[in-house]
Amino acid sequence: MTLSGHRINLAAYRSLSTTTLAPSARPFRRLTQITRAFTSTSTSNMPPIEKPSQDKYDYIIVGGGSGGSGGSRRAASYGKKVAVIEVDGKLGGTCVNVGCVPKKIMWHAADIAEKLRHAKEGYHFTDVPAPKFDWATFKPQRDAYIKKLNGIYDSNFNKEGVEWFHGRAKLISKTEVEVTRPDQSKFIIHSDKITIATGGRPTIPSEDKIPGANLGITSDGFFELETQPKRVVVVGAGYIAVELAGVLHTLGSETHIIIRHEKVLRTFDPIIQDTLTPWMEHTGLHVHKTTNVVKVEGEKGKTLTIHTDKGDKIEADALIWAIGRHANTEGLGLEALGVDLDKQGNVVVDEYQNSTVEGIMSIGDVQGKALLTPVAIAAGRRLGNRLFGGEKFKNDKLDYENIPTVVFSHPTIGTVGLTEPQAREKYGDAVKIYTSKFRSLYFSMLPEESKEPTAYKLVCVGPEEKVVGVHIIGAGSDEVMQGFGVAVKMGARKQDLDDTVAIHPTSAEELVTMR
């Protein structure tokens, strides 16, 4: 795994640029686009367009995040006139601004802190000072990088001819979108094809249910913290809670995580839950199991007291709610037009991203399936192909099966396909499981208490032992998973893995040597 800033920039730029082109155009622009990603140093952002160039567009997308970018630029690559409306005034959505990218940067900071400790305690580097992370000076640097990515989005829209507007959108008919600018002035634009890509937002409990809940922040607020909290409570057991708690703990904050059940990541395979939960406790992170918050007292910016249903009182400098997300569909006028929403406010769509109203579609987190940036981008591109790519793409759609994902915990996690319980429910006795538990060679030089666990599982089905699930936790799992995601998508069998020569010495070789 590289810590290179250029490597991160290239990956981000590829997701924004090189594959959003129409298939026939990709080879001709790939090199110049990658070069620009390395050479551009500007962090200035181009302003949104103030006045529409026309009354009617071929395509309107509400939301300028991952899905909106992927979909709008793909449509524009077919020569279509595209408008994007973004309420936040900066492009990139959750991932770029308050999600994947700044989170991974913080994970890298925490990983470096661990490596510095390991250098001294196990690898006999001398004169290695105890790592002291300066949050206050690091945050502006991180924010500047995010602003640079915002600028890349702006530039790409400009190059592709996509018009984007800063304002709040409301559908006043199935072909008309009213846009209210920040100064409250309004204009209306038209299209026969409108896609909702407004994403989601973190949930905070109501004051009625938990008095003082508003004294806490969400994952969005985590990225606004100007200084590192010395004591922090994270509420939630999902991947966002686990990632933020891991970063804070590894960087030296006294960290508590409050979960309602016995284990974290309860939707993941049991081997993941059973490995990560005790390791978090082993490292000194305080895991409060089968516990609920009942009240929060204090003032924002000062010491908070978090009361639990077990009678505990935990004092903290910050409280982070990571208990789920809600779709951003309020105020869009969707229900008045007959667009169906589920209980979480997600737009109900079919396999082609169509809502229940003809001409109105939805992609990304706002439609509630696989809340992942690459999923939103891929869905947006495929929808753009289907709408504007002609006969060749008339049935283009995203396959939501076997989508790989990772968790940037400590250690990292990778997963794709069915968990063991899901496979047994679907296939019964036809399921065969292969597992391996070990320590990465990296930890061989470290004292026993510092040796992170690694655990791998293959979920196979039928006499041919088709691999329907891969679940791994351990150092490097986030990078290992991409290739095995391809293998599962292609229908790999256990024998295919067995026939592959292992790369030694690596952790990943266990996946092709399990017996």
Kinemage of the C-alpha trace (Angstrom):
@kinemage 1
@onewidth
@group {chain A} dominant
@subgroup {mainchain}
@vectorlist {calphas} color= white
{ca met a 1} P 0.000 0.000 0.000
{ca thr a 2} L 1.438 3.330 -0.984
{ca leu a 3} L 1.304 6.481 1.090
{ca ser a 4} L 2.183 8.576 -1.960
{ca gly a 5} L 0.096 11.665 -2.461
{ca his a 6} L 0.462 11.287 -6.207
{ca arg a 7} L -0.973 7.776 -6.038
{ca ile a 8} L -4.063 9.004 -4.237
{ca asn a 9} L -4.436 11.890 -6.683
{ca leu a 10} L -4.168 9.582 -9.684
{ca ala a 11} L -6.776 7.219 -8.316
{ca ala a 12} L -9.148 10.075 -7.647
{ca tyr a 13} L -8.505 11.572 -11.051
{ca arg a 14} L -9.118 8.290 -12.825
{ca ser a 15} L -12.467 7.978 -11.114
{ca leu a 16} L -13.380 11.463 -12.279
{ca ser a 17} L -11.858 11.622 -15.720
{ca thr a 18} L -10.359 8.789 -17.659
{ca thr a 19} L -13.277 6.383 -17.746
{ca thr a 20} L -16.118 8.868 -17.853
{ca leu a 21} L -15.548 9.334 -21.561
{ca ala a 22} L -17.618 7.521 -24.121
{ca pro a 23} L -15.892 4.176 -24.813
{ca ser a 24} L -14.639 5.218 -28.253
{ca ala a 25} L -12.979 8.363 -26.889
{ca arg a 26} L -11.085 6.921 -23.921
{ca pro a 27} L -7.751 5.903 -25.494
{ca phe a 28} L -7.191 9.311 -27.125
{ca arg a 29} L -7.426 11.388 -23.949
{ca arg a 30} L -6.167 9.101 -21.212
{ca leu a 31} L -2.508 10.157 -21.256
{ca thr a 32} L -3.138 13.901 -21.296
{ca gln a 33} L -5.695 13.650 -18.508
{ca ile a 34} L -3.392 11.637 -16.256
{ca thr a 35} L -0.573 14.109 -16.971
{ca arg a 36} L -2.796 17.020 -15.959
{ca ala a 37} L -3.580 15.262 -12.686
{ca phe a 38} L 0.106 15.318 -11.807
{ca thr a 39} L 0.994 18.760 -13.141
{ca ser a 40} L -1.951 20.818 -11.913
{ca thr a 41} L -1.185 22.644 -8.687
{ca ser a 42} L -4.061 25.095 -8.627
{ca thr a 43} L -6.489 24.862 -5.748
{ca ser a 44} L -8.751 27.616 -7.022
{ca asn a 45} L -12.275 26.616 -7.959
{ca met a 46} L -14.173 27.850 -10.975
{ca pro a 47} L -17.492 29.389 -9.898
{ca pro a 48} L -20.784 27.788 -10.873
{ca ile a 49} L -22.658 29.246 -13.818
{ca glu a 50} L -24.966 32.092 -12.839
{ca lys a 51} L -27.333 32.030 -15.799
{ca pro a 52} L -28.503 29.039 -17.864
{ca ser a 53} L -27.382 29.094 -21.471
{ca gln a 54} L -30.751 27.744 -22.564
{ca asp a 55} L -34.228 26.964 -21.351
{ca lys a 56} L -34.284 23.267 -22.211
{ca tyr a 57} L -31.532 20.719 -21.678
{ca asp a 58} L -31.152 17.161 -22.901
{ca tyr a 59} L -30.474 16.052 -19.346
{ca ile a 60} L -30.748 17.535 -15.854
{ca ile a 61} L -29.099 15.950 -12.833
{ca val a 62} L -29.907 17.161 -9.336
{ca gly a 63} L -26.741 16.607 -7.314
{ca gly a 64} L -23.071 17.197 -8.110
{ca gly a 65} L -21.503 14.285 -6.265
{ca ser a 66} L -20.080 11.032 -7.588
{ca gly a 67} L -23.224 9.862 -9.356
{ca gly a 68} L -24.014 13.290 -10.740
{ca ser a 69} L -20.493 13.694 -12.063
{ca gly a 70} L -20.312 10.258 -13.642
{ca gly a 71} L -23.739 10.558 -15.226
{ca ser a 72} L -23.479 14.138 -16.460
{ca arg a 73} L -20.073 13.765 -18.048
{ca arg a 74} L -21.030 10.519 -19.735
{ca ala a 75} L -24.107 12.202 -21.226
{ca ala a 76} L -22.011 15.195 -22.300
{ca ser a 77} L -19.552 12.866 -24.029
{ca tyr a 78} L -22.392 11.990 -26.407
{ca gly a 79} L -22.764 15.659 -27.304
{ca lys a 80} L -25.768 16.298 -25.069
{ca lys a 81} L -26.549 19.546 -23.248
{ca val a 82} L -26.400 18.768 -19.553
{ca ala a 83} L -27.211 20.799 -16.433
{ca val a 84} L -26.247 19.866 -12.869
{ca ile a 85} L -27.704 21.560 -9.777
{ca glu a 86} L -25.724 21.303 -6.537
{ca val a 87} L -26.976 22.801 -3.284
{ca asp a 88} L -23.639 22.867 -1.423
{ca gly a 89} L -21.787 25.146 -3.800
{ca lys a 90} L -18.901 22.722 -4.270
{ca leu a 91} L -18.734 19.569 -6.313
{ca gly a 92} L -17.701 16.065 -5.303
{ca gly a 93} L -20.439 15.149 -2.848
{ca thr a 94} L -19.889 13.207 0.351
{ca cys a 95} L -16.911 11.194 -0.887
{ca val a 96} L -14.677 14.095 -1.823
{ca asn a 97} L -15.711 16.552 0.869
{ca val a 98} L -16.669 14.619 4.013
{ca gly a 99} L -16.203 10.959 3.168
{ca cys a 100} L -13.863 8.584 1.372
{ca val a 101} L -11.020 10.928 0.504
{ca pro a 102} L -10.478 12.932 3.721
{ca lys a 103} L -11.239 9.790 5.732
{ca lys a 104} L -8.537 7.814 3.914
{ca ile a 105} L -6.093 10.671 4.441
{ca met a 106} L -6.809 10.500 8.173
{ca trp a 107} L -6.386 6.721 8.059
{ca his a 108} L -2.970 7.203 6.455
{ca ala a 109} L -2.012 9.576 9.271
{ca ala a 110} L -3.027 6.970 11.837
{ca asp a 111} L -1.215 4.228 9.923
{ca ile a 112} L 1.984 6.280 9.961
{ca ala a 113} L 1.634 6.709 13.725
{ca glu a 114} L 1.443 2.923 14.065
{ca lys a 115} L 4.438 2.408 11.804
{ca leu a 116} L 6.512 4.840 13.857
{ca arg a 117} L 5.712 2.892 17.011
{ca his a 118} L 6.532 -0.391 15.284
{ca ala a 119} L 9.820 0.985 13.968
{ca lys a 120} L 11.040 1.473 17.502
{ca glu a 121} L 9.511 -1.447 19.362
{ca gly a 122} L 10.119 -4.222 16.838
{ca tyr a 123} L 12.438 -3.133 14.057
{ca his a 124} L 15.144 -1.553 16.227
{ca phe a 125} L 15.192 1.906 14.726
{ca thr a 126} L 16.869 4.183 17.219
{ca asp a 127} L 16.107 7.779 18.101
{ca val a 128} L 12.518 7.411 16.896
{ca pro a 129} L 10.448 9.940 18.832
{ca ala a 130} L 7.019 9.034 20.121
{ca pro a 131} L 4.601 10.135 17.393
{ca lys a 132} L 2.724 13.322 18.213
{ca phe a 133} L 0.114 14.186 15.637
{ca asp a 134} L -0.523 17.903 15.097
{ca trp a 135} L -4.175 17.920 14.048
{ca ala a 136} L -4.410 21.710 13.971
{ca thr a 137} L -1.717 22.087 11.301
{ca phe a 138} L -2.630 18.934 9.375
{ca lys a 139} L -6.288 19.872 8.859
{ca pro a 140} L -5.585 22.920 6.633
{ca gln a 141} L -3.275 20.798 4.490
{ca arg a 142} L -5.940 18.109 4.133
{ca asp a 143} L -8.597 20.718 3.373
{ca ala a 144} L -6.402 22.268 0.686
{ca tyr a 145} L -6.141 18.912 -1.038
{ca ile a 146} L -9.923 18.517 -0.947
{ca lys a 147} L -10.303 21.993 -2.427
{ca lys a 148} L -7.956 20.944 -5.205
{ca leu a 149} L -10.203 17.971 -5.963
{ca asn a 150} L -13.208 20.311 -6.015
{ca gly a 151} L -11.326 22.326 -8.598
{ca ile a 152} L -10.693 19.220 -10.699
{ca tyr a 153} L -14.431 18.524 -10.725
{ca asp a 154} L -15.076 22.134 -11.767
{ca ser a 155} L -12.481 21.940 -14.506
{ca asn a 156} L -13.775 18.632 -15.832
{ca phe a 157} L -17.322 19.956 -16.022
{ca asn a 158} L -16.074 23.003 -17.879
{ca lys a 159} L -14.049 20.918 -20.348
{ca glu a 160} L -16.983 18.607 -21.029
{ca gly a 161} L -19.471 21.446 -21.420
{ca val a 162} L -21.552 20.482 -18.393
{ca glu a 163} L -23.265 23.522 -16.863
{ca trp a 164} L -23.553 23.422 -13.099
{ca phe a 165} L -25.546 25.733 -10.893
{ca his a 166} L -25.300 26.474 -7.185
{ca gly a 167} L -28.806 26.300 -5.809
{ca arg a 168} L -31.622 24.265 -4.357
{ca ala a 169} L -33.636 22.269 -6.871
{ca lys a 170} L -37.339 21.491 -6.803
{ca leu a 171} L -39.222 19.547 -9.444
{ca ile a 172} L -42.397 21.481 -10.230
{ca ser a 173} L -43.397 19.026 -12.938
{ca lys a 174} L -41.850 15.894 -14.351
{ca thr a 175} L -40.035 18.029 -16.946
{ca glu a 176} L -39.384 21.282 -15.022
{ca val a 177} L -36.841 22.055 -12.320
{ca glu a 178} L -36.993 25.268 -10.323
{ca val a 179} L -33.604 26.378 -8.999
{ca thr a 180} L -33.356 28.742 -6.039
{ca arg a 181} L -29.981 30.448 -5.824
{ca pro a 182} L -28.338 31.351 -2.493
{ca asp a 183} L -29.596 34.934 -2.932
{ca gln a 184} L -33.148 33.497 -3.250
{ca ser a 185} L -33.485 34.448 -6.921
{ca lys a 186} L -34.970 31.694 -9.054
{ca phe a 187} L -35.002 30.282 -12.548
{ca ile a 188} L -36.619 27.291 -14.234
{ca ile a 189} L -35.020 24.844 -16.657
{ca his a 190} L -36.615 21.977 -18.560
{ca ser a 191} L -35.726 18.451 -19.647
{ca asp a 192} L -37.520 15.247 -20.557
{ca lys a 193} L -34.900 13.348 -18.562
{ca ile a 194} L -34.181 14.236 -14.931
{ca thr a 195} L -32.037 12.216 -12.529
{ca ile a 196} L -32.027 12.609 -8.754
{ca ala a 197} L -28.509 12.152 -7.350
{ca thr a 198} L -28.716 14.141 -4.125
{ca gly a 199} L -27.004 11.586 -1.892
{ca gly a 200} L -27.606 11.219 1.817
{ca arg a 201} L -26.635 12.674 5.169
{ca pro a 202} L -25.763 11.289 8.614
{ca thr a 203} L -28.553 10.792 11.115
{ca ile a 204} L -28.689 12.328 14.596
{ca pro a 205} L -31.221 11.059 17.155
{ca ser a 206} L -34.073 13.394 17.974
{ca glu a 207} L -34.026 15.392 21.192
{ca asp a 208} L -37.262 13.646 22.142
{ca lys a 209} L -35.553 10.258 22.128
{ca ile a 210} L -32.183 11.319 23.541
{ca pro a 211} L -32.087 14.683 25.343
{ca gly a 212} L -28.929 16.553 24.409
{ca ala a 213} L -28.340 14.526 21.237
{ca asn a 214} L -27.698 17.725 19.274
{ca leu a 215} L -24.597 18.342 21.373
{ca gly a 216} L -22.983 15.618 19.299
{ca ile a 217} L -21.645 15.796 15.761
{ca thr a 218} L -21.699 13.395 12.814
{ca ser a 219} L -19.034 12.135 10.448
{ca asp a 220} L -19.465 15.440 8.591
{ca gly a 221} L -18.605 17.311 11.777
{ca phe a 222} L -15.571 15.103 12.351
{ca phe a 223} L -13.910 16.739 9.350
{ca glu a 224} L -14.684 20.193 10.738
{ca leu a 225} L -12.841 19.595 14.018
{ca glu a 226} L -10.014 22.124 14.258
{ca thr a 227} L -8.184 20.288 17.033
{ca gln a 228} L -7.973 16.666 18.084
{ca pro a 229} L -10.354 15.788 20.919
{ca lys a 230} L -8.496 14.238 23.839
{ca arg a 231} L -11.548 12.161 24.772
{ca val a 232} L -14.178 11.061 22.296
{ca val a 233} L -17.271 8.859 22.228
{ca val a 234} L -18.391 7.285 18.951
{ca val a 235} L -21.897 5.820 18.835
{ca gly a 236} L -22.521 3.116 16.251
{ca ala a 237} L -21.249 -0.267 15.107
{ca gly a 238} L -21.130 0.201 11.337
{ca tyr a 239} L -18.135 0.855 9.150
{ca ile a 240} L -18.176 4.644 9.626
{ca ala a 241} L -18.152 4.286 13.414
{ca val a 242} L -15.390 1.686 13.287
{ca glu a 243} L -13.229 3.762 10.944
{ca leu a 244} L -13.524 7.022 12.879
{ca ala a 245} L -13.010 5.324 16.235
{ca gly a 246} L -9.947 3.543 14.861
{ca val a 247} L -8.382 6.735 13.526
{ca leu a 248} L -8.956 8.675 16.735
{ca his a 249} L -7.713 5.875 18.973
{ca thr a 250} L -4.606 5.244 16.887
{ca leu a 251} L -3.773 8.958 16.863
{ca gly a 252} L -3.893 8.995 20.651
{ca ser a 253} L -7.381 10.077 21.696
{ca glu a 254} L -9.055 8.240 24.557
{ca thr a 255} L -11.781 6.609 22.492
{ca his a 256} L -15.032 4.938 23.470
{ca ile a 257} L -17.357 3.204 21.014
{ca ile a 258} L -20.910 2.458 22.112
{ca ile a 259} L -22.660 -0.425 20.330
{ca arg a 260} L -26.124 -1.902 20.812
{ca his a 261} L -25.043 -5.533 20.428
{ca glu a 262} L -22.011 -7.683 21.227
{ca lys a 263} L -19.987 -7.051 18.082
{ca val a 264} L -19.212 -4.366 15.520
{ca leu a 265} L -20.003 -4.669 11.791
{ca arg a 266} L -22.980 -6.976 12.320
{ca thr a 267} L -23.871 -7.073 8.608
{ca phe a 268} L -20.417 -8.458 7.772
{ca asp a 269} L -19.345 -12.086 7.842
{ca pro a 270} L -18.897 -13.518 11.355
{ca ile a 271} L -15.157 -13.997 10.799
{ca ile a 272} L -14.847 -10.220 10.423
{ca gln a 273} L -16.920 -9.448 13.509
{ca asp a 274} L -15.189 -12.094 15.619
{ca thr a 275} L -11.728 -10.861 14.664
{ca leu a 276} L -12.124 -7.090 14.789
{ca thr a 277} L -14.208 -6.657 17.958
{ca pro a 278} L -11.769 -8.337 20.388
{ca trp a 279} L -8.780 -6.737 18.658
{ca met a 280} L -10.251 -3.281 19.166
{ca glu a 281} L -10.632 -4.084 22.856
{ca his a 282} L -7.111 -5.538 22.998
{ca thr a 283} L -5.614 -2.289 21.695
{ca gly a 284} L -7.248 -0.292 24.478
{ca leu a 285} L -10.213 1.115 22.606
{ca his a 286} L -13.148 1.108 25.036
{ca val a 287} L -15.991 -0.953 23.534
{ca his a 288} L -19.273 -0.547 25.417
{ca lys a 289} L -21.371 -3.546 24.346
{ca thr a 290} L -25.162 -3.922 24.487
{ca thr a 291} L -25.315 -0.276 25.489
{ca asn a 292} L -27.462 2.697 24.475
{ca val a 293} L -27.049 6.416 25.054
{ca val a 294} L -29.987 7.849 27.004
{ca lys a 295} L -28.909 11.448 27.652
{ca val a 296} L -26.148 13.926 26.836
{ca glu a 297} L -25.275 16.882 29.069
{ca gly a 298} L -22.878 19.795 28.686
{ca glu a 299} L -22.131 22.496 26.128
{ca lys a 300} L -20.699 22.290 22.644
{ca gly a 301} L -16.992 22.980 22.723
{ca lys a 302} L -16.781 21.962 26.367
{ca thr a 303} L -16.849 18.714 28.312
{ca leu a 304} L -19.846 16.515 27.538
{ca thr a 305} L -21.259 13.839 29.792
{ca ile a 306} L -22.759 10.875 27.957
{ca his a 307} L -25.218 8.840 30.037
{ca thr a 308} L -25.910 5.207 29.103
{ca asp a 309} L -28.737 2.837 29.935
{ca lys a 310} L -26.294 0.894 32.107
{ca gly a 311} L -25.802 3.842 34.413
{ca asp a 312} L -22.380 4.783 33.061
{ca lys a 313} L -21.343 8.421 32.715
{ca ile a 314} L -18.624 8.987 30.140
{ca glu a 315} L -16.961 12.388 29.933
{ca ala a 316} L -15.742 13.409 26.497
{ca asp a 317} L -14.628 16.395 24.468
{ca ala a 318} L -16.567 15.195 21.427
{ca leu a 319} L -19.503 12.894 20.743
{ca ile a 320} L -19.817 11.459 17.236
{ca trp a 321} L -23.055 9.895 16.035
{ca ala a 322} L -22.471 7.213 13.390
{ca ile a 323} L -25.828 5.456 13.515
{ca gly a 324} L -26.931 5.528 9.897
{ca arg a 325} L -27.812 7.811 7.013
{ca his a 326} L -30.943 9.327 5.489
{ca ala a 327} L -31.637 10.165 1.860
{ca asn a 328} L -31.645 13.827 0.810
{ca thr a 329} L -35.094 13.921 -0.763
{ca glu a 330} L -36.858 16.560 1.321
{ca gly a 331} L -37.960 19.638 -0.575
{ca leu a 332} L -37.409 18.161 -4.032
{ca gly a 333} L -41.119 17.930 -4.790
{ca leu a 334} L -40.891 14.242 -5.637
{ca glu a 335} L -43.857 12.943 -3.680
{ca ala a 336} L -46.185 15.546 -5.181
{ca leu a 337} L -45.297 14.173 -8.615
{ca gly a 338} L -45.974 10.586 -7.577
{ca val a 339} L -42.373 9.441 -7.117
{ca asp a 340} L -42.351 6.629 -4.553
{ca leu a 341} L -40.011 6.922 -1.559
{ca asp a 342} L -39.312 4.249 1.045
{ca lys a 343} L -39.322 4.751 4.831
{ca gln a 344} L -35.775 6.139 4.800
{ca gly a 345} L -36.675 8.644 2.091
{ca asn a 346} L -34.825 6.705 -0.612
{ca val a 347} L -36.126 6.969 -4.161
{ca val a 348} L -37.607 3.624 -5.190
{ca val a 349} L -36.121 2.565 -8.540
{ca asp a 350} L -36.147 -0.448 -10.841
{ca glu a 351} L -33.075 -2.227 -12.192
{ca tyr a 352} L -32.607 0.514 -14.797
{ca gln a 353} L -32.658 3.318 -12.167
{ca asn a 354} L -36.156 4.440 -13.226
{ca ser a 355} L -38.422 5.882 -10.541
{ca thr a 356} L -42.165 5.339 -10.532
{ca val a 357} L -42.616 8.446 -12.710
{ca glu a 358} L -41.558 8.250 -16.353
{ca gly a 359} L -38.562 10.438 -17.163
{ca ile a 360} L -37.424 10.751 -13.524
{ca met a 361} L -34.537 8.503 -12.477
{ca ser a 362} L -32.257 8.167 -9.465
{ca ile a 363} L -28.681 7.033 -8.811
{ca gly a 364} L -26.250 6.919 -5.916
{ca asp a 365} L -26.899 6.950 -2.185
{ca val a 366} L -30.314 8.581 -2.561
{ca gln a 367} L -31.752 5.366 -3.994
{ca gly a 368} L -30.575 3.368 -1.004
{ca lys a 369} L -28.614 0.510 -2.589
{ca ala a 370} L -24.888 -0.080 -2.055
{ca leu a 371} L -23.937 3.326 -0.660
{ca leu a 372} L -20.500 3.443 -2.252
{ca thr a 373} L -18.831 6.047 -4.447
{ca pro a 374} L -17.752 3.658 -7.245
{ca val a 375} L -21.311 2.309 -7.364
{ca ala a 376} L -22.751 5.795 -7.856
{ca ile a 377} L -20.204 6.604 -10.566
{ca ala a 378} L -20.800 3.311 -12.380
{ca ala a 379} L -24.580 3.658 -12.171
{ca gly a 380} L -24.380 7.218 -13.481
{ca arg a 381} L -22.250 6.219 -16.434
{ca arg a 382} L -24.430 3.281 -17.364
{ca leu a 383} L -27.540 5.391 -17.126
{ca gly a 384} L -25.899 7.981 -19.372
{ca asn a 385} L -25.095 5.224 -21.850
{ca arg a 386} L -28.636 3.883 -21.825
{ca leu a 387} L -30.260 7.278 -22.255
{ca phe a 388} L -27.944 8.688 -24.908
{ca gly a 389} L -25.667 5.932 -26.223
{ca gly a 390} L -28.019 4.552 -28.830
{ca glu a 391} L -28.973 0.979 -29.666
{ca lys a 392} L -25.703 -0.476 -28.393
{ca phe a 393} L -26.472 0.603 -24.822
{ca lys a 394} L -30.271 0.408 -24.765
{ca asn a 395} L -30.184 -2.210 -21.986
{ca asp a 396} L -27.134 -0.906 -20.122
{ca lys a 397} L -27.510 -1.095 -16.343
{ca leu a 398} L -25.425 -1.653 -13.246
{ca asp a 399} L -25.267 -5.130 -11.758
{ca tyr a 400} L -25.530 -4.663 -8.004
{ca glu a 401} L -24.416 -8.233 -7.254
{ca asn a 402} L -20.905 -8.988 -5.991
{ca ile a 403} L -19.780 -5.427 -5.375
{ca pro a 404} L -16.475 -5.461 -3.466
{ca thr a 405} L -15.993 -3.091 -0.572
{ca val a 406} L -13.428 -2.371 2.114
{ca val a 407} L -13.337 -0.919 5.609
{ca phe a 408} L -10.406 1.269 6.621
{ca ser a 409} L -10.274 -0.067 10.130
{ca his a 410} L -7.195 -1.182 12.066
{ca pro a 411} L -6.599 -3.752 10.604
{ca thr a 412} L -8.285 -3.185 7.251
{ca ile a 413} L -11.108 -5.319 5.871
{ca gly a 414} L -12.103 -6.457 2.393
{ca thr a 415} L -15.270 -8.270 1.410
{ca val a 416} L -17.209 -9.317 -1.672
{ca gly a 417} L -20.213 -11.540 -2.249
{ca leu a 418} L -22.279 -13.563 0.200
{ca thr a 419} L -21.466 -13.974 3.873
{ca glu a 420} L -21.514 -17.510 5.230
{ca pro a 421} L -24.977 -17.081 6.834
{ca gln a 422} L -26.363 -15.615 3.599
{ca ala a 423} L -24.913 -18.465 1.558
{ca arg a 424} L -26.276 -21.136 3.896
{ca glu a 425} L -29.714 -19.539 3.792
{ca lys a 426} L -29.638 -19.529 -0.012
{ca tyr a 427} L -27.794 -22.776 -0.778
{ca gly a 428} L -28.121 -24.889 2.385
{ca asp a 429} L -25.805 -27.889 2.614
{ca ala a 430} L -24.184 -27.075 -0.739
{ca val a 431} L -21.973 -24.512 1.019
{ca lys a 432} L -18.346 -25.284 1.823
{ca ile a 433} L -16.172 -22.945 3.863
{ca tyr a 434} L -12.408 -22.495 3.805
{ca thr a 435} L -10.674 -20.374 6.449
{ca ser a 436} L -7.184 -19.351 7.453
{ca lys a 437} L -6.062 -17.393 10.504
{ca phe a 438} L -2.504 -16.168 10.912
{ca arg a 439} L -0.248 -13.159 11.529
{ca ser a 440} L 1.323 -11.250 8.673
{ca leu a 441} L 5.096 -11.597 8.369
{ca tyr a 442} L 5.371 -7.866 9.042
{ca phe a 443} L 4.384 -8.486 12.670
{ca ser a 444} L 6.941 -11.259 13.239
{ca met a 445} L 9.418 -8.751 14.649
{ca leu a 446} L 6.932 -7.119 17.006
{ca pro a 447} L 6.057 -8.110 20.567
{ca glu a 448} L 3.077 -10.412 20.956
{ca glu a 449} L 0.718 -7.684 22.129
{ca ser a 450} L 1.309 -5.721 18.904
{ca lys a 451} L 0.719 -8.563 16.442
{ca glu a 452} L -2.431 -7.796 14.487
{ca pro a 453} L -4.584 -10.766 13.521
{ca thr a 454} L -5.325 -11.786 9.951
{ca ala a 455} L -8.319 -13.967 9.062
{ca tyr a 456} L -9.480 -15.059 5.614
{ca lys a 457} L -12.609 -16.914 4.528
{ca leu a 458} L -13.777 -18.329 1.205
{ca val a 459} L -17.466 -19.162 0.822
{ca cys a 460} L -17.929 -21.787 -1.901
{ca val a 461} L -21.023 -23.471 -3.323
{ca gly a 462} L -21.813 -26.703 -5.144
{ca pro a 463} L -19.693 -29.577 -6.442
{ca glu a 464} L -17.720 -27.139 -8.606
{ca glu a 465} L -17.055 -25.033 -5.482
{ca lys a 466} L -17.908 -21.728 -7.094
{ca val a 467} L -16.582 -18.886 -4.942
{ca val a 468} L -19.584 -16.785 -3.898
{ca gly a 469} L -17.937 -14.878 -1.053
{ca val a 470} L -14.490 -13.682 0.019
{ca his a 471} L -14.034 -12.052 3.428
{ca ile a 472} L -10.630 -10.926 4.674
{ca ile a 473} L -9.291 -8.891 7.568
{ca gly a 474} L -5.662 -8.049 8.138
{ca ala a 475} L -2.888 -5.751 6.965
{ca gly a 476} L -3.282 -4.881 3.280
{ca ser a 477} L -6.763 -6.352 2.904
{ca asp a 478} L -8.042 -3.129 1.358
{ca glu a 479} L -5.609 -3.465 -1.554
{ca val a 480} L -5.862 -7.251 -1.881
{ca met a 481} L -9.632 -7.261 -2.320
{ca gln a 482} L -9.853 -5.545 -5.711
{ca gly a 483} L -8.391 -8.479 -7.625
{ca phe a 484} L -10.513 -11.027 -5.819
{ca gly a 485} L -13.547 -8.878 -6.531
{ca val a 486} L -12.789 -9.428 -10.214
{ca ala a 487} L -12.411 -13.169 -9.639
{ca val a 488} L -15.783 -13.498 -7.913
{ca lys a 489} L -17.454 -11.359 -10.576
{ca met a 490} L -16.053 -13.685 -13.245
{ca gly a 491} L -17.382 -16.783 -11.483
{ca ala a 492} L -14.098 -18.189 -10.180
{ca arg a 493} L -14.073 -21.657 -8.636
{ca lys a 494} L -11.976 -22.816 -5.725
{ca gln a 495} L -9.975 -24.892 -8.223
{ca asp a 496} L -9.112 -21.714 -10.148
{ca leu a 497} L -7.577 -20.296 -6.996
{ca asp a 498} L -5.774 -23.575 -6.296
{ca asp a 499} L -4.339 -23.535 -9.817
{ca thr a 500} L -2.872 -20.066 -9.303
{ca val a 501} L 0.766 -19.957 -8.233
{ca ala a 502} L 1.126 -18.122 -4.928
{ca ile a 503} L 3.156 -14.943 -4.487
{ca his a 504} L 5.463 -15.565 -1.537
{ca pro a 505} L 5.864 -14.276 1.102
{ca thr a 506} L 2.574 -12.365 1.199
{ca ser a 507} L -0.621 -12.552 3.177
{ca ala a 508} L -2.666 -12.764 -0.028
{ca glu a 509} L -1.091 -16.104 -0.954
{ca glu a 510} L -3.297 -17.719 1.694
{ca leu a 511} L -6.279 -17.168 -0.596
{ca val a 512} L -4.796 -19.482 -3.223
{ca thr a 513} L -3.361 -22.081 -0.827
{ca met a 514} L -6.287 -22.801 1.518
{ca arg a 515} L -7.117 -26.464 2.014
